[in-house]
Amino acid sequence: MAHPSRPLSPPPPAPERLAAWCRAHGPWLLETLLVYALALTVGLVAFWDWWDALLWPLGNAYWLFLFVTWAGVRLGWWGTTGLLLLIGLQAGWGTQQGLGFFARDLNSGVWLGYASYMLILALVGWSLAGYLAALRRQKADARIAAIAFECQEGLLITDAQGRILRANQAFQTLSGHDCTQVVGQMPHFLLAHGSAEPLPWAALQRQEWHRRRSGERYPVWFTRTPVLGGRGQVTHYVLTMTDLSDWRAQRAQRRQRELQLRSALVREVHHRIKNNLQGISGMLQTLALRYPALREPLTEATGQVQSIAVLHGLQGRGHAEQVQLCELLRDVAQGVGALWGLPLAFDLDDCCHTCTLLSSEAVPLALIVHELLVNAIKHGGQQAQDVSMALAPGAQPGHMLITISNPGQWPAQGPQPAQVGLELVAALMPRHGAALQLRQEGARALAELQLQPPVLQLPTDGERLP
């Protein structure tokens, strides 16, 4: 489908264009007409003998050098060329007619005086016009360079040895140093660590830490560009410095927002997983009620699912990467007690609230604690309605000890996981950072699970584990 083209605005009327052109070029045009008129008047006297009796002082052709010089200085190359054509036509016609300054050239027949005069006049006019045009371009370039030098970035100009020659206003504002304080010094005094690195010949771009006159450190993006002379040698260096303080702050804020969004997303995922696991747990409980013969294995499977759901519930409430050990043990104990109809006593030391778990070991640890509690319930705890769990500091700094006890006796030959139904615990035990000990203490059977790094994460906020 073709789109209708946008109508173009009509050009301004011819009188308006002419007025705009006159405003832009009016002074130059008036000056050109004045020079041409004066040169024409002098040429009429010098080359055509007009009013010679009255204006005889102007009868010398060398007066025209004055106007050609004027044109070369003020009117440029094209204005000078037009004036030379006017003078050449006047002088040539007068010479042809035997009038004026070069009338005697007719006798020689080679027009030597006319030719040499016009050649010298043209060289003078064109040389002046070309030289001044180049000078104007240099001034324009210098003006542009001066404007560019006073840009928003800090700029330093150094010689080939690295000594500072000039500093712009942006650098002075950025560093707090006045121009008089930096001229003659080497740029490395700006570095926060005070390195005296020599300047290489190649260009360089990198991030550096500089120090302001007040002593404040700040990051800059530093660029060093060599300026080459006509023979390819380095004559100067241009150093640019861009303050990265705001950029780093913005990047940190952006990173913080990304972490917050990621944390919210991960918490939502864990919350949904917990809800799904709770749904599976509910179905298993329904099956246990429907089939009483399978009640005990279904109850164990329900407890395992609930222990994993507890973990995802904790991760959905806080930081997904950090799982509080005390919260995990308390929620698993409450879930197991409710499932088996047995209140579990949980003793927590006050100094254990800062203990966190390695995220990759949180699920196995939740299942291990669940199996130890179920084993205590099945082997004497349910009959006596007495199962307890305690969390306390271990024997060594940085260690934590989980103790699960119930009335009962371990086998006389020494308890082994396979003998007491703890095969799953043995399979889930981490290779490093966890150890299980089964021992007898009077009339109670104890299962002691010792945790240490890397399974147990040390606090990072200045607190220390006992």
C-alpha positions as CSV (number, residue, x, y, z in Angstrom):
1,M,0.0,0.0,0.0
2,A,1.5,3.3,-1.1
3,H,1.7,6.0,1.6
4,P,0.8,9.5,0.6
5,S,3.9,11.7,0.4
6,R,4.1,14.6,2.7
7,P,3.6,17.9,0.8
8,L,6.8,20.0,0.6
9,S,6.7,23.5,1.8
10,P,6.9,26.0,-1.1
11,P,10.1,27.9,-1.5
12,P,10.1,31.5,-0.4
13,P,9.3,34.1,-3.1
14,A,12.1,35.5,-5.3
15,P,12.0,38.9,-3.7
16,E,12.5,37.4,-0.2
17,R,15.4,35.2,-1.5
18,L,17.0,38.2,-3.1
19,A,16.7,40.3,0.1
20,A,18.2,37.4,2.2
21,W,21.1,37.2,-0.3
22,C,21.7,41.0,-0.1
23,R,21.7,40.9,3.7
24,A,24.3,38.1,3.6
25,H,26.5,39.5,0.9
26,G,25.7,43.2,0.8
27,P,28.8,44.5,2.5
28,W,31.1,42.4,0.3
29,L,29.2,43.5,-2.8
30,L,29.4,47.2,-1.9
31,E,33.1,47.0,-1.2
32,T,33.7,45.2,-4.5
33,L,31.8,47.8,-6.5
34,L,33.8,50.6,-4.7
35,V,37.2,49.0,-5.5
36,Y,36.2,48.2,-9.1
37,A,34.9,51.8,-9.6
38,L,38.1,53.4,-8.3
39,A,40.3,51.1,-10.3
40,L,38.2,51.8,-13.4
41,T,38.6,55.5,-12.9
42,V,42.4,55.3,-12.4
43,G,42.6,53.0,-15.4
44,L,40.7,55.4,-17.6
45,V,43.3,58.1,-16.8
46,A,46.4,55.8,-16.9
47,F,45.5,53.7,-20.0
48,W,43.1,55.9,-22.0
49,D,44.3,59.4,-21.2
50,W,40.9,60.6,-20.0
51,W,41.0,63.9,-18.2
52,D,44.8,63.7,-18.3
53,A,45.2,67.4,-18.0
54,L,43.0,67.5,-14.9
55,L,44.0,64.2,-13.3
56,W,47.6,63.8,-14.5
57,P,48.9,62.6,-11.1
58,L,46.7,59.4,-11.6
59,G,48.2,58.8,-15.0
60,N,50.8,56.3,-13.6
61,A,49.8,52.6,-14.0
62,Y,51.4,51.6,-10.7
63,W,48.5,53.1,-8.8
64,L,46.6,50.0,-9.7
65,F,48.8,47.9,-7.4
66,L,47.1,49.6,-4.6
67,F,43.6,48.4,-5.7
68,V,44.9,44.9,-6.5
69,T,46.4,44.7,-3.0
70,W,43.1,45.9,-1.6
71,A,41.2,43.2,-3.6
72,G,43.7,40.5,-2.5
73,V,43.2,41.4,1.1
74,R,39.5,42.0,1.2
75,L,37.8,40.4,-1.8
76,G,39.4,37.0,-2.0
77,W,40.6,35.1,-5.1
78,W,37.5,35.6,-7.3
79,G,37.2,39.3,-6.5
80,T,40.9,39.8,-7.3
81,T,40.6,37.8,-10.6
82,G,37.7,40.0,-11.7
83,L,39.7,43.1,-11.0
84,L,42.7,41.8,-12.9
85,L,40.5,41.1,-15.9
86,L,39.1,44.6,-15.8
87,I,42.6,46.2,-15.6
88,G,43.9,43.9,-18.3
89,L,41.1,44.8,-20.7
90,Q,41.6,48.5,-20.0
91,A,45.4,48.4,-20.5
92,G,45.2,46.2,-23.5
93,W,42.7,48.3,-25.3
94,G,44.6,51.5,-24.6
95,T,47.8,50.0,-25.7
96,Q,46.2,48.8,-28.9
97,Q,44.9,52.3,-29.6
98,G,48.3,53.9,-28.8
99,L,47.1,55.6,-25.6
100,G,48.2,55.6,-22.0
101,F,51.0,54.2,-20.1
102,F,52.0,51.4,-22.5
103,A,51.6,53.2,-25.8
104,R,55.3,52.9,-26.6
105,D,54.9,49.1,-26.6
106,L,53.4,49.5,-30.1
107,N,56.9,50.6,-31.3
108,S,58.6,47.5,-30.0
109,G,55.9,45.2,-31.4
110,V,56.2,42.6,-28.5
111,W,54.1,44.3,-25.8
112,L,56.8,43.6,-23.3
113,G,55.9,46.3,-20.8
114,Y,52.2,45.4,-20.8
115,A,52.9,41.7,-20.4
116,S,55.4,42.1,-17.6
117,Y,53.1,44.6,-15.8
118,M,50.1,42.3,-15.9
119,L,52.2,39.3,-14.8
120,I,53.6,41.1,-11.8
121,L,50.2,42.5,-11.0
122,A,48.5,39.1,-11.1
123,L,51.2,37.5,-9.0
124,V,50.8,40.2,-6.3
125,G,47.0,39.9,-6.3
126,W,46.7,36.1,-6.4
127,S,49.6,35.6,-3.9
128,L,47.9,37.9,-1.4
129,A,44.5,36.4,-2.0
130,G,45.8,32.8,-1.6
131,Y,47.9,33.6,1.5
132,L,45.2,35.4,3.3
133,A,42.6,32.7,2.4
134,A,45.0,30.1,3.9
135,L,45.5,32.3,7.0
136,R,41.7,32.6,7.4
137,R,41.3,28.9,7.2
138,Q,44.0,28.5,9.9
139,K,42.3,31.0,12.1
140,A,39.0,29.2,11.6
141,D,40.7,25.8,12.4
142,A,42.3,27.4,15.5
143,R,39.0,28.8,16.6
144,I,37.3,25.4,16.1
145,A,40.1,23.7,18.0
146,A,39.8,26.3,20.8
147,I,36.1,25.6,21.0
148,A,36.7,21.8,21.0
149,F,39.4,22.2,23.6
150,E,36.9,23.8,26.0
151,C,34.6,20.7,25.9
152,Q,33.0,18.9,28.8
153,E,35.8,16.4,29.1
154,G,39.0,17.2,30.9
155,L,41.8,17.8,28.3
156,L,45.5,18.1,28.7
157,I,48.1,18.9,26.1
158,T,51.6,17.6,26.8
159,D,54.9,17.7,24.9
160,A,56.7,14.6,23.6
161,Q,58.2,14.0,27.0
162,G,54.9,14.2,28.7
163,R,55.1,17.6,30.4
164,I,51.8,19.3,30.6
165,L,51.6,22.4,28.4
166,R,47.9,23.3,28.6
167,A,44.8,22.3,30.6
168,N,41.2,23.2,29.7
169,Q,38.6,24.5,32.1
170,A,36.8,21.2,32.4
171,F,39.9,19.5,33.7
172,Q,40.4,22.3,36.2
173,T,36.8,21.8,37.5
174,L,37.2,18.0,37.5
175,S,40.5,17.8,39.3
176,G,40.4,21.0,41.4
177,H,43.9,22.0,40.1
178,D,44.5,25.4,38.5
179,C,46.2,25.6,35.1
180,T,49.2,27.2,36.7
181,Q,49.6,24.3,39.1
182,V,49.7,21.6,36.5
183,V,51.7,23.2,33.6
184,G,55.2,21.8,33.5
185,Q,54.3,18.7,35.6
186,M,54.0,15.1,34.5
187,P,50.4,13.7,34.3
188,H,51.1,10.7,36.7
189,F,50.8,13.0,39.7
190,L,47.1,12.9,39.1
191,L,46.9,9.1,39.8
192,A,45.6,8.1,43.2
193,H,48.4,5.6,43.7
194,G,51.1,8.0,42.4
195,S,52.5,5.7,39.7
196,A,55.4,7.2,37.7
197,E,54.6,5.2,34.5
198,P,56.5,6.5,31.5
199,L,54.5,7.5,28.4
200,P,54.6,5.0,25.5
201,W,54.3,6.1,21.9
202,A,51.2,4.1,21.3
203,A,47.7,5.4,22.1
204,L,46.1,4.2,25.3
205,Q,42.6,3.8,26.7
206,R,41.9,2.5,30.2
207,Q,40.1,3.2,33.5
208,E,42.1,4.9,36.2
209,W,41.7,6.2,39.7
210,H,42.7,9.8,40.1
211,R,42.9,12.0,43.1
212,R,41.4,15.6,43.3
213,R,43.3,18.4,44.9
214,S,41.0,17.9,47.9
215,G,42.2,14.3,48.3
216,E,39.1,12.7,47.0
217,R,39.6,9.6,44.8
218,Y,37.4,9.3,41.7
219,P,37.3,7.0,38.6
220,V,38.1,8.4,35.2
221,W,38.2,7.0,31.7
222,F,41.6,8.0,30.5
223,T,42.6,8.3,26.8
224,R,46.1,9.2,25.6
225,T,46.5,10.0,21.9
226,P,49.9,10.9,20.3
227,V,50.1,13.7,17.8
228,L,52.6,13.0,15.0
229,G,54.7,15.5,13.2
230,G,55.5,15.7,9.5
231,R,58.2,13.0,9.8
232,G,56.1,10.6,11.8
233,Q,57.6,11.5,15.2
234,V,55.6,12.2,18.3
235,T,55.4,16.0,19.0
236,H,52.6,16.2,21.5
237,Y,50.1,14.0,23.5
238,V,46.4,14.8,23.9
239,L,45.1,13.4,27.2
240,T,41.3,13.2,27.9
241,M,39.7,12.4,31.2
242,T,36.0,11.5,31.7
243,D,34.6,11.4,35.2
244,L,33.0,7.9,35.7
245,S,31.6,8.6,39.2
246,D,28.0,9.1,38.0
247,W,28.3,6.2,35.5
248,R,29.4,3.9,38.3
249,A,26.6,5.0,40.6
250,Q,24.1,4.5,37.8
251,R,25.5,1.0,37.1
252,A,25.3,0.1,40.8
253,Q,21.7,1.3,40.9
254,R,20.8,-0.7,37.8
255,R,22.5,-3.8,39.2
256,Q,20.6,-3.3,42.5
257,R,17.3,-3.1,40.6
258,E,18.2,-6.2,38.6
259,L,18.9,-8.1,41.8
260,Q,15.6,-7.0,43.3
261,L,13.7,-8.1,40.2
262,R,15.6,-11.4,40.2
263,S,15.0,-12.0,43.9
264,A,11.3,-11.3,43.5
265,L,11.1,-13.7,40.5
266,V,12.9,-16.5,42.3
267,R,10.7,-16.0,45.4
268,E,7.6,-16.3,43.2
269,V,9.0,-19.6,41.7
270,H,9.7,-21.1,45.1
271,H,6.3,-20.1,46.3
272,R,4.6,-21.9,43.4
273,I,6.8,-25.0,43.9
274,K,5.8,-25.0,47.6
275,N,2.1,-24.8,46.7
276,N,2.5,-27.7,44.2
277,L,4.3,-29.8,46.7
278,Q,1.7,-29.1,49.3
279,G,-0.9,-30.3,46.7
280,I,1.0,-33.5,46.2
281,S,1.3,-34.0,50.0
282,G,-2.5,-33.6,50.3
283,M,-3.1,-36.3,47.6
284,L,-0.7,-38.6,49.4
285,Q,-2.6,-38.1,52.7
286,T,-5.9,-38.8,51.0
287,L,-4.4,-42.1,49.6
288,A,-3.2,-43.0,53.1
289,L,-6.8,-42.6,54.4
290,R,-8.2,-44.6,51.6
291,Y,-5.8,-47.5,51.8
292,P,-5.0,-48.1,55.6
293,A,-2.5,-50.9,54.7
294,L,-0.3,-48.3,52.9
295,R,-0.6,-45.7,55.6
296,E,2.9,-45.9,57.1
297,P,4.9,-45.7,53.7
298,L,2.6,-43.1,52.4
299,T,3.0,-41.1,55.6
300,E,6.8,-41.3,55.2
301,A,6.6,-40.1,51.6
302,T,4.2,-37.3,52.6
303,G,6.7,-36.2,55.2
304,Q,9.5,-36.1,52.7
305,V,7.5,-34.0,50.3
306,Q,6.5,-31.7,53.1
307,S,10.1,-31.2,54.1
308,I,11.0,-30.1,50.6
309,A,8.0,-27.9,50.5
310,V,9.2,-26.3,53.8
311,L,12.5,-25.5,52.2
312,H,10.8,-23.8,49.2
313,G,8.6,-21.9,51.5
314,L,11.6,-20.5,53.4
315,Q,13.2,-19.5,50.1
316,G,10.1,-17.9,48.9
317,R,9.9,-15.6,52.0
318,G,13.6,-14.5,52.1
319,H,16.7,-14.6,50.0
320,A,16.7,-17.5,47.7
321,E,20.5,-18.0,48.2
322,Q,20.3,-18.1,52.0
323,V,18.4,-20.6,54.1
324,Q,18.4,-20.1,57.9
325,L,19.3,-23.3,59.6
326,C,17.1,-22.7,62.6
327,E,14.0,-21.8,60.5
328,L,14.5,-25.0,58.4
329,L,14.8,-27.2,61.5
330,R,11.8,-25.6,63.2
331,D,9.5,-25.9,60.2
332,V,10.5,-29.5,59.4
333,A,9.9,-30.5,63.1
334,Q,6.5,-28.9,63.1
335,G,5.5,-30.6,59.9
336,V,6.7,-34.0,61.1
337,G,5.0,-33.6,64.4
338,A,1.7,-32.6,62.9
339,L,1.8,-35.5,60.4
340,W,2.5,-38.2,63.0
341,G,0.4,-36.6,65.7
342,L,3.3,-36.1,68.1
343,P,4.5,-32.7,69.6
344,L,8.2,-32.4,69.1
345,A,10.3,-30.3,71.5
346,F,12.8,-28.1,69.8
347,D,15.6,-26.4,71.8
348,L,17.4,-23.6,70.0
349,D,20.4,-21.8,71.3
350,D,20.2,-18.0,71.1
351,C,23.5,-17.7,69.2
352,C,22.3,-19.9,66.3
353,H,20.1,-17.4,64.5
354,T,22.8,-16.3,62.1
355,C,23.6,-19.8,60.7
356,T,22.8,-20.3,57.0
357,L,23.1,-23.3,54.7
358,L,24.7,-23.8,51.4
359,S,21.8,-23.6,48.9
360,S,22.8,-26.7,47.1
361,E,22.8,-28.8,50.3
362,A,19.5,-27.4,51.8
363,V,17.2,-30.0,50.2
364,P,19.3,-33.0,51.2
365,L,19.7,-31.6,54.8
366,A,15.9,-31.1,55.1
367,L,15.4,-34.8,54.0
368,I,18.1,-36.0,56.4
369,V,16.5,-34.2,59.4
370,H,13.1,-35.6,58.4
371,E,14.4,-39.1,58.2
372,L,16.1,-38.8,61.6
373,L,12.9,-37.5,63.2
374,V,10.8,-40.2,61.7
375,N,13.3,-42.9,62.8
376,A,13.1,-41.5,66.4
377,I,9.3,-41.5,66.3
378,K,9.1,-45.1,65.0
379,H,11.7,-46.5,67.4
380,G,10.3,-45.5,70.8
381,G,9.3,-41.9,70.4
382,Q,5.7,-42.5,69.3
383,Q,5.1,-45.0,72.1
384,A,6.5,-42.7,74.8
385,Q,5.3,-39.5,73.1
386,D,8.7,-38.1,73.6
387,V,11.0,-36.9,70.8
388,S,13.2,-33.8,71.1
389,M,15.6,-31.9,68.8
390,A,18.2,-29.3,69.8
391,L,20.5,-27.0,67.9
392,A,23.6,-25.8,69.6
393,P,27.2,-24.7,68.9
394,G,29.6,-27.6,68.2
395,A,32.8,-28.4,69.9
396,Q,34.9,-26.3,67.5
397,P,34.3,-22.7,66.3
398,G,32.2,-22.5,63.2
399,H,30.5,-25.9,63.9
400,M,26.8,-26.5,64.7
401,L,25.4,-29.7,66.3
402,I,21.8,-31.0,65.7
403,T,20.8,-33.5,68.4
404,I,17.7,-35.7,68.0
405,S,16.8,-38.0,70.9
406,N,14.1,-40.4,71.9
407,P,13.6,-43.1,74.6
408,G,15.1,-46.3,73.3
409,Q,18.2,-48.4,72.8
410,W,20.4,-48.7,69.8
411,P,21.5,-52.2,68.8
412,A,24.0,-53.8,71.2
413,Q,26.6,-54.4,68.5
414,G,26.6,-50.7,67.6
415,P,24.1,-48.8,65.5
416,Q,24.6,-48.6,61.8
417,P,22.4,-46.7,59.3
418,A,21.4,-49.9,57.5
419,Q,20.4,-51.5,60.8
420,V,18.1,-48.7,62.0
421,G,16.5,-47.9,58.7
422,L,18.6,-44.8,57.8
423,E,19.8,-45.9,54.3
424,L,18.4,-42.7,52.8
425,V,20.3,-40.6,55.4
426,A,23.5,-42.3,54.4
427,A,22.9,-41.7,50.7
428,L,22.0,-38.0,51.2
429,M,24.9,-37.1,53.5
430,P,27.2,-34.4,52.0
431,R,30.7,-35.5,51.2
432,H,32.2,-32.6,53.1
433,G,30.9,-30.5,55.9
434,A,28.5,-32.9,57.7
435,A,29.0,-36.0,60.0
436,L,26.4,-38.2,61.7
437,Q,27.0,-40.0,65.0
438,L,24.6,-42.4,66.7
439,R,25.2,-43.0,70.4
440,Q,23.5,-44.1,73.5
441,E,23.1,-41.8,76.6
442,G,21.4,-43.6,79.4
443,A,17.9,-44.6,78.4
444,R,17.8,-42.3,75.4
445,A,19.1,-42.9,71.8
446,L,20.8,-39.9,70.3
447,A,21.4,-39.0,66.6
448,E,24.0,-36.2,66.4
449,L,24.4,-34.4,63.1
450,Q,27.4,-32.1,63.1
451,L,27.5,-29.3,60.4
452,Q,30.5,-27.2,59.4
453,P,31.7,-25.3,56.3
454,P,31.1,-25.5,53.4
455,V,27.6,-26.9,54.2
456,L,27.3,-24.3,57.0
457,Q,27.8,-20.7,55.8
458,L,29.7,-18.3,58.1
459,P,28.1,-14.9,58.8
460,T,29.3,-12.0,56.5
461,D,27.9,-9.1,58.4
462,G,30.6,-8.8,61.0
463,E,29.1,-11.5,63.4
464,R,31.1,-14.6,64.2
465,L,29.9,-18.1,65.0
466,P,30.9,-19.4,68.4
